[in-house]
């Protein structure tokens, strides 16, 4: 039987579809997004509470936020990337999704080499034509996975030798070898988990190499071993958890986002769309940072 934990509310504000929490260790802030509202958010952590919540509004959907080496942040906007400089200046890059593809960018993350990986989600019915892209610091784009239904959580093993990726609509959590060189698209992805207590959404990897996966419509976050064994479960008073993230100066708190998307008003619980904090008993690791510039991005040079 997996060890049971419980998350408690960390803020009074409710969000439409909060996602992708992470800790900016240089700024001492938690960061996350509200996807459909186009909000890039940040807050300080005071005990069990997020305080002084601030936002940048991009005016289009935002799938993920990532840290950059220069102190700014990189954002997966609707169909393009956006950079927010340390001074708050917003720059948009070109569309990176095919013009005939009815998709938007969804979850993303930075690999150990400073490249940004971001996947797509369908705007309508799932057709199995979503992709996972990798963007270099110079703006070069390569496709490293195709045939997806809804690209979601992305993470790496502590040694950087394995990438983990979720396709929510299959559903499956898979692994693949990873390194600084070219990605071997001929090597098959290996399914780790295919039976979930909910719809697998965002994920994070802890310092022990275990995977924490949010279960949208499952009211929980599950910790898995790399071979797919359930080790722990964090239960929540929200029906649609979207992603966990290790926060705090010691990366020892687990911040969990949630949303109210698709929930009829009469079925919405008071805590749906809230932010939650838990003590996982294990630490995370600092997030990798985008190697490109947010002050003078390649696409605006």
N, C-alpha and C positions, 0 to 999 in steps of 0.2 A: 504494500500500500504506500503510495507516494505521500511524502510529508505535506501537510496542509498549512498554508499561511493565509493571511487576510490583509487586503489593502484597505487603507482608510482615506477619506477624502482629503485632498491637499489644497483645494481652492473652492470658492463659492461659485465662480463663473462656470457656465455650461457652454459647450462647444458643439457645433454642428457635426464636424468630423475631424477632431484633433488627431494628430499623427506624429510619429517620428521623434519622440523625446530623446535628447542627448544633453550631455554636460559640457559646457565650454569652460575648461579648466583655467584658461587664461583670464577670461572675463568674470569667472565665478557666477555663471548664469546657466539656468536650464533653458533650452531652446526647443521649440516644436512648431508645427504648422496647424492651421485649420484649413483643410483642403479646399472645400467648395466655397468658403468665404474669402479665399485668397490672402490669408493672414499669416505672416511670419512672426512668431511670438517669442518673448523671452521673459524670464522672471528670476528673482533671487530666491534662494531656499532658506527659510527661517524655521528651524526645527522640522515639524511635519507639514509646514505650509509654504506654498509658493506666494511670494509677495511682490508688489510693484510690477505687475504684469504690463508689458509694453508690446507694441506691435508695429510692423511695417505692412501696409496694404499694397499688394501688387496688382490688383485689378483683374486677376485671372486665377484659375485654380493653381494651387501649389502642392506638389506631391511630397516633397521632402526638403529638409534643410541640412546642409553640411558645413563643417568648419573649414576655414582656409588658413594657410600658413601665415598670410599677411594680416590676420586679425579680423578679416571680413567673413562673410558667409556666402556659400554657393547655394542656389535654390533651384529645384526642379519646378519650373513654372508649367503652364499648360502644355505647350508643345516645344518649348525652348528652355534654355537655362538662363538664370538671372544671377547677377552678382550684386551683393550689397557690400560696399566698401566699409572700412572701419569708421568713416565719417558719415555713413548713411546714404551715400550716393548709389542709386540703383541703375544698373546697366543690363540690357537684354541682349541675348545672342540671337542667332537665326533659328528658324524652325528646324528641328532635327527629326521630326516624325514625317513620314511620307505624306504628301498632300492628299492622297486618296485613302488614307488610313484614318477611320473615325475613332481616334484614341486620344488619350491625354497621358502625360507623365504621372507616374505613381511613386512608389518607394524608391529610394536611392541611398547610396553610401560610398564612402571613399576607401579605396583599397590601400594596402601597405605601401604602394609605390606612389600614392598621391593622385591616382586617377579616379574619376567619378563614374560609378556604375548606376544606371537608372533604367527602370523598366516601364512598360506601358500598360494601361488598363483600357478596356473597351468603353466607349461612350454609350453603346447600346448592347445588343446581345453579344455574348462571347462567341468568337468565330475561330479561335485557335490561331490567330495571326499576330498576337502580341509578341514583343521582342524585349531583350535585355541588351542595352547599349553600354559601351565603355568609352568615356571621353577623356582624352589626354589633356595635360596642362596647356598644350599648344592649340587645343581645339579640335584635334583629330578624333574622328568617330569611327568605331568599329562595332559590328553586331556580334555578340558572343553567344546568344541563345535565341532561337526562334521557336515558333509553334506553341507559344504560351497562350493560356486563356486569360489570366490576370497576373501579371508579374507583381510580386509583393516583396516580403522581407528579404534582406540581403545581409550577410555577415561573413566573417572570416575566422578561422581558427587562430589562436594566439600566435602560432609560429608563421602565419600567413600562407601556409601550404595547402589550405583547403578553403573553398568558398561554399557557403550554404545559401540556398535560394528557395523561396516559396512560390508556388503557383496555386493561388487560392481556389480557383474554380475547378481544379482537377479532382480533389486537392492533393498536394504532395509537398513534402519538404525533402530536398535533394542536396547532394554534395558533388563536388568536382574538384580535381586537382587545380592548383593555382600557383602562379609565380610571376616574376617580373617580365618574362618574355611573352611571346605570342600565345594567345589562348588556343588550346587544342579543341576546336569545335567538333572534331571527329570522335573524341573521347566521350562516351555516354555519361550523362548525369546519373548518379546512383540514388534511388529513392531511399530515404531513411525512415520516414513516417508517412503513412497514407491513411491512417484511421485516427481522427481527431475528435475531441469533445467540443466541437464548434468549427468555425471556418478559420483556418490558419491565416494570420495577417502579418503584422510586423514581428521582427525577431532581433535579439541581441545575443552576443556570445560573452560569457563571463571569463574571468581570469583562469578558471579551471578547464576551459574549453567546452563547457556545457551550453546548451542553447535554450534561451527563454523565448517562448512563442505566445503571442496574444491570440486568444480565441474569440474572434468576432462572432456574436450570437451565442457564445459559450460562457460568458460571465467569469472568465478566468484567464490566467497566464500559466502556461505549463513549462517546466524545466525538463529538457530532454538530454540524455547522453548522446554522443555522436553516433551511437548505434541504434538510437530510437527508443530507448527505455525511458519511461516517465519517472522522474526523480522527485519532483515537488510540484505543488500546484498552489497558486495564489488566487483566492476567490474574491470577487468584487460584487458590489451592489449595483453594478452597471451591466447591461445586457450585451453591449458591443465594445469590449476592449479592442483597441487597435494596435498598440505597440508598447513594449516596455523599454526603459532606458536607465542605465546606471548613472546616478547623479550624486552630487555632493563632493566635497574636497577629497574624500577617500574613495569615491565611487562605490559606496557601500549601501546606498539607498536605491530602491527600484521605483522609478516614476512611471506610471502607466496612464496612457491617454485613452479616451473613449469617444464615441459619437452617438448621435441620435438619428443618423441617416436611415431612412426606410421605416422608422418606428412610427406607427400611428399615435396620435396624441393620447388616445385612450389606453394605449399599451405602454406608454413611457413611464419609467420609474423616476422618482425624484433625483437619483444620482446619475441617471443616464446623461452622457455627454460631459461628465466630470473628469477631473484629474485625481489620481490616487497615488499614495506612497506606501511602500512596504519595506520591511527589513528582510532581505533575502538570505542573510547569513553567509554571503559570499560577495566578493568585489567584482566590479567590471574593470575594464581597461580604458585608457584615454582613447577617444575616437581619432581615427586617422584624419589628417587634414589635406584638403585640396592643395595641390602644388602650384596651381595657376594663380594669377593675380586677380583680385577683385577690384583693384584701383584702376588698372589699365588692362582689362581682359583682352585676350588675343583678338576677339571678334570686334573690338572697338579700336585696336591699335592703328 
